[in-house]
């Protein structure tokens, strides 16, 4: 099976992430001077926005983002049921998306990182279908959806990029279903780690080392594994000299063997 492929994440030198305590709180927008909001000067522009734009298109793109919002660790950017009127490009930090099950338990449905988009699931019903919770102090660019639609009508490359992003979300969901349905615990965790480091490497950061921003319990929830199974499997992969684990710091020692393990050798 193909490794889950998503846009990669930046890895900041930030503090380790602990589990959020209690219900997350919403945050208020943190507006900055317009001159500091230019997409054209953002290092992540090529990840969350179209590439190869001419000066006129760049100027139009800069009109798209009006504010940034800072989200404290453990707080929610939005919650399931909130009205949808914008989506968000992650500028700094890491988020988890989760849904509330009928049995009262939460299910982690994904981890989103710098350069990736949050909130697209709200388009179909005009309201958000999940919570988006910050795993560390984070910051997002707020993209008003109505403004985006107006601009996309006269900005073909923006509309094409938006469709590409939505397609990537569909592929991610499909691959996740395949992951949970056809792999054992060791394969699931190996695929998860390779996916994270792939996304990180695409940003120009290390293709071998990473700092996990999510807890082992959150990883287990996402992969359909118990906490004890995640810890035991990490230890097994380390004993087999495939990875090195130091608390939240992970180093990939043998990516080829990990790929063979999950059936996707290079």
N, C-alpha and C positions, 0 to 999 in steps of 0.2 A: 504493500500500500504506500502511496505517496505520502511523504511527511506533510503535516499541516503547513501550508505556506501562507504567510501573511506578511504585511509590511513589517519591517523590523523595528526594534526599539532602541532608543538611546539608553545608555547606562550611566547615570549620574552618580557622583560620589556623595550619596545621601545615606541617612541613617537606616538601620535595619527596620523592617516593618513588623509590627506586632498586630495581633488580631484586634479589630475594632470592638470596643466595649459598648453594648447597648445599641439602640437604634441610631443610625447615622443621622446627622442634622444637615439640613440644606444650608447652602452658603449664599451670600449675596454677591452680585457682580462687583468686580473691582475695576472700575474704568481707568484707563490711562490716556495720556495725551495722544491724539491721533497720529502724530509723527512717529510714535513708538510702536504703532500697530501695523506697519507696512508688511504685507506678505512678501513683497519683492525683496526685502532685506532679511527675511527669516531663513535660518539655516535648514529648517525642515520643509521649506516651500516645495522642493522637488518630490517630497514624499506624500504630502496631503493635498497638493494642488498640481495642476498641469505643468508640464515642462516645455521648454522651447517657445516661450511666449515672446511676442514683440513688445516694444515699449508701450504702445497703446493698450494692449491686453494686460500688461502688468499694472498699468494705472487703474484699469477697471477692477482688477483683482484686489488692489489695495482698498477699494471701496467696499469690499465684501465683509470685512471684519471690522466691527465698530467698537467692540469691547473685549476685554479679557476677563476671565473669572478665576480667582484663586480658590482652591478647594483644600481645606485642611484634611490631614490624614484621618480617616474614619468617618468623614462627612460625605453626604450624598450630593452629587451634582444634580441629579433628578431621581425621582422615584416612580415606580410603576403606577400608572393612573394620572400622572401629571400631564397637563395639556402640552402637546407638541407644537412648538413654534420656532425652534432652532435646533441645529445640530452643532457638534463641537469638535474642533481639531485639538488634540492634546499637544500642548507645547512643552510641558515639563511634567514628569511624574508618571504614575501608573495607576490604573483603575481596574476594578473587577466589575463585571456585570452579573446580576443574579436575579432570579425569579423566585416568587414565593409559591411553594407547593400547597396542594389542598390539605396535606397532612400537617401543615404548620411549619414544615422544614424548608429552609432556603436551599436553592440549587445554584451553584456558580456556573455560569454559562460561557464565561470567557474572561481573558485578561487583555486589557488594551494599554498600549504604551505610546510614548512620544511619537508624533507623526501620524497616529492613527485617528480614526473618526468614531465618535460616540453619538448615539441618539437616532441613527437612521431607522431603527425599528419602529419609531413613532409615526412614520409617514402614513402607513396604511390606515390606521385608526384615529389619527389626529391626537393620539395620546401615547405616552411611553409605556412599553410593555415590560420593562424591567427596571431595576435600580442600577445606578452607576455610582460606585463607592470608591473613593480615593484610598489607595493602599499606602500612600505617602503624601506629603504636602505637594500639591500639584497645581498646574495652571492650564487653562484651556482658552482657545479663541472661540468666541461665540459667533456663529454664522446664522443670521436670520434667514429662515427658509423662504419666506415670500420674496425677500430681496434676492436670494440665490436664484429662485425660479425666473425672476425678471431678467437677471443678468445672464442666465444660462440660455435664454431664448435668443440672445444676440451674441453669444460667446460659445460657439460650437465646441471648442476644445475643453471648456469647463464642463459642459454637459456630457461630453464623452468620458471625461475623467470621472465624473460623478457616477455614471453607469458602470465604469470599471470598478469603482470602490464597492458599489452594491453587489456586483457580481462576485467580488472577492469575499464578501460576507456570506453569500450563498454557498460558495465552494468551501469556506471554513466550516459552516454548519454541516455540510455533507460529509466532509472528512472526519469531523468529530464523531458523527454517528458511526462511521466505519471503524474508527479507532476504538470506540467503546464496545462495538459488537463483535470484533474479530481478533482482538489482541489480549494477551494475558497481562498481568500487572507489570512485569518487567518490560515488556514491549511498549505499553502505554507510557510508562515513565520515561523510557529512552526516547520515544517520539516527541514527548512534551519538551524535554531538555534540548533536543536537536532543533526543534521549532523555535524555541526562545533564542538560542544562540545564532540561528540563521537570521532572525529578525534583527538582532543586535549587530551582526557582522555587516548587514546591508546598510547600516548607518555609518560604517567606517570604524566601528569599535571592534574589540576582540572577538575572534571567531572561536575562542577556546574557553574563555572564562566569563562568568557572570555572577551577579548578586541577585538572588531571588528576592523579589519584593512581596511575594505572597507567602503565607505560612504553609507548612506541610499539610495542615488540616484543610486549607483552601485548595491546595493541589489535589488532595484526595477527593474532595467534594466534586471538583471539576472532572476528574478522571474516573469517578465511580469507584474509588478505592477507600478503604478504611485508613485512618491515620497510622495505625500500626503497620499496615501493609506498605505505605509510602516510606516510612522510616526503614523498615526491613529491606525493601527493594533498593533504596539508595545505598544501604550498607553492602548489599550483595554486589551491586554494580561497582562499588569501590573495591571490594575484595577481588573482583575479577579484573581490576586495573583498567576499567573503562572510564571511570570518573574519579575525581578527588573531591571530597566533601569536607568543608570546614564551616559548620553551622549553616549559614545561608549562602556562603560562597561555594560555587561549583566550578570545577575545572574539567573540561572534556579532555581525557587523555588519549582516547582512541575512537574518533568519530566514525572511522571505517567499520570497526567492529559493532558500534551501535547501529549503524545503518544495516549491516548484515542481520543483526538481531531482529530488526523490524521488517526485514525483507525489501529494503530499498538500497542495495549496494551501489556505490558510485560507479 
